[in-house]
Structures are given as structure tokens and as C-alpha cells.
Amino acid sequence: MQLRPATADDLPFLIQMLLEAYNWDGTPSFDEERLRSDDHAVRYVDAWPRANDFGVVAEIDGERAGAAWARALTADRPGYGYVADDVPELSLGVSPEFRRRGVARALLAELIAQARAASYRQLSLSVDPGNVARKLYESFGFRKVGVNGTSDTMILDLQPDSTSG
Ligand SMILES: CC(C)(COP(=O)(O)OP(=O)(O)OC[C@H]1O[C@@H](n2cnc3c(N)ncnc32)[C@H](O)[C@@H]1OP(=O)(O)O)[C@@H](O)C(=O)NCCC(=O)NCCS
């Protein structure tokens, strides 16, 4: 597996991965047309990449396997996992044929490193309580801070651990 920064050329793939996230429970409720016309869903990808966006793509044998990216949405046009204008919200998806091989874990580790390098204090996300991704997020230290609709909002603190060293 190879990891590399997500670029403008990855937009179609990010849309595919966003669809995986929207259809996480296997019900194909969103297709690309609906996603592009849904004002809320499109916020995670429109005009990608904007100035402060960052993300990572995993490739296996030269094929895109998954992606994680983050965008600081604002209060006037928030994401489902919005907590503050200066806290980017992450999106994550792995193509079905590449799952259960550690791709998401590798993507998330790299995205967190990118967020730290950019000096963000926190990352946020929105996840359904029944999604297997939740365990993954918890293993990285994300904690639930609220509920939006049926999904949990989680955040990860990125400041150096004051209890260490
Ligand atoms: C959730 C998702 C990103 C996981 O990708 P993945 O590459 O298969 O995950 P990994 O192999 O890195 O596994 C990481 C951890 O996730 C959890 N996990 C992933 N798939 C799981 C499954 N089918 N059943 C139970 N736990 C699972 C486990 O805790 C796993 O850790 P472990 O391997 O030590 O048990 C992938 O299933 C996906 O794209 N789902 C649809 C999109 C989505 O839901 N995105 C998140 C929206 S919030």
C-alpha cells in the first residue's frame, strides 16, 4: 500500500468514497447525481481542493483503494460533524474490494499527522453508532461530544498530551 496526498485529480474518487460513507450500511440511498445535488453532501467535496483542505489517498498495485480528507466547514454551511470553524471535519472511505487490510487505519494515521503538521487543535467527524468505523475512530482517541440527527459527533484533540514527557 502506498499513501500520497490527495490532489485535485482525486475529486472523482473522493466523490466515490463519500458515496461509500453515505451508503455505509449497504443501502444504496445515495448515487452520484443525488450527492452532487444535495446541498449538505456536496459540502464535503465541492471546489476540492480549497486552500485549507488536506487529504490522503491509499493506492494498492497502482489502484486507488481509499481516501481520507478533511475540510474546515463553517457555521453558515456546516457539516454534520461541525464543532467550530477552525476544526476540520474528516471524511473516510475504502473501496469494498480493499477493506479489512488496514487501509482505513493507515489513512487515518496519515490524515491525523497532516492535521497536526498544519497546527489544527482538533479534528471532528460524524458517524452512525452502528458503523464499524466507530471502533476505528475510538482506537485513535476520538470521543463523542454530541449527537446530530442519528449520528454521533466525535472529536480528537491534537495538542501534545500534557500528561506525557
Ligand atoms: C469503515 C471503513 C472505512 C473501514 O475501512 P477498512 O480499510 O476496511 O478498515 P481497516 O482494515 O483499517 O480496519 C480498521 C478497524 O476498523 C474496524 N472495522 C473495519 N471493518 C470492520 C468490520 N467489517 N467489522 C468490524 N470491525 C471493522 C475494526 O476495528 C478495525 O480494526 P481491526 O482490524 O484491528 O479489528 C470501510 O468499511 C468503509 O469504507 N466503509 C464505508 C464508508 C464509511 O462508513 N466511512 C466512515 C464514515 S463515518
Ligand as a Chemical Component Dictionary entry (heavy atoms), coordinates in Angstrom:
data_LIG
# 
_chem_comp.id                   LIG 
_chem_comp.type                 NON-POLYMER 
_chem_comp.pdbx_formal_charge   0 
_chem_comp.three_letter_code    LIG 
# 
loop_
_chem_comp_atom.comp_id 
_chem_comp_atom.atom_id 
_chem_comp_atom.alt_atom_id 
_chem_comp_atom.type_symbol 
_chem_comp_atom.charge 
_chem_comp_atom.model_Cartn_x 
_chem_comp_atom.model_Cartn_y 
_chem_comp_atom.model_Cartn_z 
_chem_comp_atom.pdbx_ordinal 
LIG C1  C1  C 0 -15.181 1.864  7.749  1  
LIG C2  C2  C 0 -14.156 1.614  6.654  2  
LIG C3  C3  C 0 -13.519 2.944  6.219  3  
LIG C4  C4  C 0 -13.065 0.700  7.222  4  
LIG O1  O1  O 0 -12.064 0.516  6.210  5  
LIG P1  P1  P 0 -11.035 -0.710 6.263  6  
LIG O2  O2  O 0 -9.865  -0.352 5.409  7  
LIG O3  O3  O 0 -11.744 -1.962 5.962  8  
LIG O4  O4  O 0 -10.610 -0.694 7.816  9  
LIG P2  P2  P 0 -9.300  -1.331 8.453  10 
LIG O5  O5  O 0 -8.964  -2.622 7.763  11 
LIG O6  O6  O 0 -8.217  -0.311 8.508  12 
LIG O7  O7  O 0 -9.829  -1.676 9.924  13 
LIG C5  C5  C 0 -9.708  -0.709 10.946 14 
LIG C6  C6  C 0 -10.653 -1.047 12.095 15 
LIG O8  O8  O 0 -11.990 -0.765 11.727 16 
LIG C7  C7  C 0 -12.867 -1.725 12.330 17 
LIG N1  N1  N 0 -13.504 -2.480 11.250 18 
LIG C8  C8  C 0 -13.360 -2.260 9.920  19 
LIG N2  N2  N 0 -14.172 -3.083 9.220  20 
LIG C9  C9  C 0 -14.840 -3.820 10.121 21 
LIG C10 C10 C 0 -15.845 -4.823 10.022 22 
LIG N3  N3  N 0 -16.300 -5.232 8.818  23 
LIG N4  N4  N 0 -16.330 -5.362 11.143 24 
LIG C11 C11 C 0 -15.884 -4.959 12.345 25 
LIG N5  N5  N 0 -14.922 -4.004 12.524 26 
LIG C12 C12 C 0 -14.412 -3.445 11.415 27 
LIG C13 C13 C 0 -12.022 -2.600 13.198 28 
LIG O9  O9  O 0 -11.989 -2.007 14.463 29 
LIG C14 C14 C 0 -10.667 -2.485 12.506 30 
LIG O10 O10 O 0 -9.614  -2.728 13.376 31 
LIG P3  P3  P 0 -9.000  -4.221 13.491 32 
LIG O11 O11 O 0 -8.635  -4.611 12.092 33 
LIG O12 O12 O 0 -7.843  -4.036 14.392 34 
LIG O13 O13 O 0 -10.113 -5.076 14.030 35 
LIG C15 C15 C 0 -14.793 0.906  5.423  36 
LIG O14 O14 O 0 -15.550 -0.202 5.880  37 
LIG C16 C16 C 0 -15.698 1.832  4.610  38 
LIG O15 O15 O 0 -15.241 2.495  3.680  39 
LIG N6  N6  N 0 -16.999 1.872  4.950  40 
LIG C17 C17 C 0 -17.957 2.710  4.233  41 
LIG C18 C18 C 0 -17.616 4.197  4.403  42 
LIG C19 C19 C 0 -17.748 4.641  5.847  43 
LIG O16 O16 O 0 -18.547 4.149  6.592  44 
LIG N7  N7  N 0 -16.880 5.610  6.201  45 
LIG C20 C20 C 0 -16.911 6.188  7.531  46 
LIG C21 C21 C 0 -17.997 7.189  7.616  47 
LIG S1  S1  S 0 -18.026 7.952  9.217  48 
# 
loop_
_chem_comp_bond.comp_id 
_chem_comp_bond.atom_id_1 
_chem_comp_bond.atom_id_2 
_chem_comp_bond.value_order 
_chem_comp_bond.pdbx_ordinal 
LIG C1  C2  SING 1  
LIG C2  C3  SING 2  
LIG C2  C4  SING 3  
LIG C2  C15 SING 4  
LIG C4  O1  SING 5  
LIG O1  P1  SING 6  
LIG P1  O2  DOUB 7  
LIG P1  O3  SING 8  
LIG P1  O4  SING 9  
LIG O4  P2  SING 10 
LIG P2  O5  DOUB 11 
LIG P2  O6  SING 12 
LIG P2  O7  SING 13 
LIG O7  C5  SING 14 
LIG C5  C6  SING 15 
LIG C6  O8  SING 16 
LIG C6  C14 SING 17 
LIG O8  C7  SING 18 
LIG C7  N1  SING 19 
LIG C7  C13 SING 20 
LIG N1  C8  SING 21 
LIG N1  C12 SING 22 
LIG C8  N2  DOUB 23 
LIG N2  C9  SING 24 
LIG C9  C10 SING 25 
LIG C9  C12 DOUB 26 
LIG C10 N3  SING 27 
LIG C10 N4  DOUB 28 
LIG N4  C11 SING 29 
LIG C11 N5  DOUB 30 
LIG N5  C12 SING 31 
LIG C13 O9  SING 32 
LIG C13 C14 SING 33 
LIG C14 O10 SING 34 
LIG O10 P3  SING 35 
LIG P3  O11 DOUB 36 
LIG P3  O12 SING 37 
LIG P3  O13 SING 38 
LIG C15 O14 SING 39 
LIG C15 C16 SING 40 
LIG C16 O15 DOUB 41 
LIG C16 N6  SING 42 
LIG N6  C17 SING 43 
LIG C17 C18 SING 44 
LIG C18 C19 SING 45 
LIG C19 O16 DOUB 46 
LIG C19 N7  SING 47 
LIG N7  C20 SING 48 
LIG C20 C21 SING 49 
LIG C21 S1  SING 50 
# 
